Amino acid sequence: MRLHGKTAIITGGANGIGRATTEIFLREGASVVIADRDTEAGLALAQGNEHALFVATDVSSDASVADLVRRTVDHFGGVDIVVHCAGVAIAGTVTSTEPERWQRVLDVNLGSLYRICHEVVPHMQGTGGSVVTIASVQGMFGWPNWAAYAASKAGMFGLIRQMAVEYASDSIRFNAISPGAITTQLGANTSRLEPDFVQGPDSTAQDGAPTPAETKPRLLQSGKPEDIAQAALFLASDEAAYISGQNLVVDGVLTCSAT
């Protein structure tokens, strides 16, 4: 098992990419702390597994993230891995996005990466560790109507590179994964969890209904949460011991096409 004896925190770990990552990490021998606002899904996922712990977490709250890390260390004795999947996808241009909505997206998506690293890095110093954040190809290329989301994801790249340099001597690795179109409930979950910030049916990410498998080859379809979870497993494992400060694109051939 590739993560035997490791403890991982997975934010947004109860749904979508986070859930797939939780399930794969548990199969690979890790103890996993599932951090999510979806208490029902998180408790159900952790139920009956002594190696899984659910902690209700709001990644936009300094106190909530600090409590998450404290409870992880108290329960499992330390933390070796973070996979930061929590986030919201709220659409809008610069002119159509009000300051409150702009700040909310950056606070949940990018500010949360700062918060989790601020709390967890001191526990990794001296022992090493791996932090993987789920960014997006929208942080690399422009698509209409995603100003705040794109800015939040692009900001992750700069922060990841900065931390990779600052903590290389502590053997702590920081990497990003940029998914393309992945079939999840991100749009529906954003609408449910962020009712004060979602405005209208076009203001959140689409749920990525997959192209039927019989009509298009695999690399031209929407991806699966497991595709991203497997990439996170690699970057979190010792197999990626010489990889830090990088952005791994997992998008089929989406960003390879000129059209």
N, C-alpha and C positions, 0 to 999 in steps of 0.2 A: 504494500500500500504506500502510495507516494507521499502521504501527509501523516503517516503514523507518528503519534506523539505530539503533534502540533495543535495549537489552539488558534482558531480563526474567528474573527468578528466579521459578519456579513451584514452590512447595512442594506435596508430594503430586502431583507433575506426571506420574506414570507411570500413574495409574488414574483412572477416573471423571471428575469435573468437572475435575480437574487435567490429565488427559490430553487432554480435549477442548480445554481452554484452550491447552495446549502446541501442539496441532495447528493451531488457528486463529491463534495468534500467529506461528507459523512461516510460515504462508501469507500473513500480513499484513506480513512483512518483518523481524520481530524476530529477534535472536539470543536463544536460550532456554537457560537452565540448568535442567535437570530435577532437582529435589531430592526424593528419596524413599528409603524403606527397602526398596522392592521393586527390588532390583538387576537382576534378570532383565528385568522389564518396562521399567525405565528405560533400560538399555543397548540393548534392542531398539528402543525408540522413537527414541533418538538416533543409532543406527547409520546411517552413510552420509550424514549431514547435517552439513556443516561449520559450520552455524549453530546446532547443538544440542550441548549438553554435559551428560552425566549426572554428578551428584555424589551418592554415597550419603550420606544425611543423616538424622540423628535429631533432629527439631525439639525434643525434650525435653532435649537436651544443649547447654549453653552452648558447649562446645568444638566440637561438630559444626557448629553454626550459624555460628560464627566462621570455621571452615574453609571452609564453603560460600561465604560472602561473599568471603573472601580469594581463593579459587580463581576465582570469577566475575570479580573485578576483574583478577586476573592474566591470565586467558584472553581476556577481551573488552575490558578497558581501563576498565571502569566498570559501573555499574548504574543503570538509569533507572526500572524498574518491578519491583514485587513483587506477585505474586498468591498469597496465602496460602491454599492449599486443604487442607493437611495437617490431619488431625484424627481423633479416634476418637469413636464413639457407643456408650456403655455405659449401659444403662438402670438404673433403680433409684430408689426414693423416698429421702427423707432418712434414714428409719429403716432401710431395707434396704441402703443404700450404706455400706460400711465406710470408715473414714477413708482407707485406702490407695487404694481405688478412686476415692473422691471426689477425692483429690489428684492421682491419675494423669490423670483426665479434664481437670481444670483445668490441669495442667502441660502436657499435649500440646496442648490446644486454645487456651487463653488465654495461658499462659506463653510459648508459642512465638511468639505475635504480638509480645509484648514482646521476645523474643530477636532475632527477625529485624529488627525496627525498630531496636533498640539497635545492631545491627551495620551496618545498611544506610544509616540516615539520614545519618551523617557523609559518606558517599560521594555523597549527593544534594544536600547543602548547597552552594550556589553554582551548581548546574546545574539544580536542580528535579527532580521525579520524582513517581511515583504509586504508592501502596500500596493494594491492594484485598484485603480479607479476606473469606472466605466464612463468614458467620455462619449464621443460621437463623431461620425464623419461630418456632421453639421458644424463642428468646431474647426473643420479644415477647409470646407468649401461652402459657397453661398447657395442657400435655397430661399426663395421668397417667403417672407412672413415669419421669420424665426429669430428676430434680433436678440432678445434676451437669452434664449436657449443657446444660440450659437456662441454668444459671448461667454456664457457660463462654462460651456464645454471647452472652448478655446483657452480659457483661463487655466483650466486644469493642466494643460500641457506645460505652461510656464512654471506652475507651482511644482509639478512632478519633477521637471528638470532641475529646478533650484534645490529641492530637497535631496535629490539623488546626489548632487555634488556635496551638499552640506553634511550628509550623513554616510558618505561612502566609507569613511574610516571606522564607522560603527557597524559596517556590514549590513546596513539596512537598505533594501532596494525599493525603488519607487517606479512604477510603470503604469501606463494607461492602455486601455483597450478602446478602440473606436468602432463600435458596431455600425453596420448599415441598417437596412430595413429588417427589423426583427419582429416576429409575431408575438406580441405581448398585450397586456391590458393596460399599458401605460396611460393612454388617453382616458380610458374609463376610470382608472384609479386616481388620476389627477383631478378629474371632475368631481369624484366622490370626496377626496381628501382636501381639495382646495376650492370649495364653493365660493369663497369670497373673492377669488382671483380669476376664476374662469368666466369668460363672458361670451356666451353663444356657442353654437355647435362647432364652429370652425376655430375655436381658441385653444384646443388641445391637440396633441399628436394623435394621428389615426392609430387604430389598434393593429394595423399591419396584417389585415386578412391575407393569408398566403395565396399565391397563385397555385391553382390545382396542379399537383405533381405530374399529372399525365399530360399537361400542356406545355410545360417548360422544364428544361434541365435544372438540376439542383442548384447550380451556381447562378441561375437567373431567377430563382424564387426568393421570396422573403426567407430570412434565416430563422432558426429556432433558438430559444433561450439556451439550450444545451450547447449550441455552437460557441456562444460567448463564455459559458461556464467552463468548457474544456480549455479555452484559451486562458482563462483566469487560473485554472488548475496548473497549467504549465508555468505561468509567470510566478505563481505562489510557491512552486516546488523548488527543490534543490537543483533540478535540471536547468533552471534559469539563473543559476548562481552568478553568472557573468553578464547579466542583462539588467541594466538600470537606466532610468531616465528616458525610456523609449515609449513610443506609441504604436501598438500593434493594431493594424486595421483588419477587421473581420467583417467583410461585406460582400462575399461572393466576388463579382467583378464590377460592382456598382461604380466605384471611383476609377476604374480602369477605362471606362468608355468615354469617348469624346462627345457623345450625344446625350 
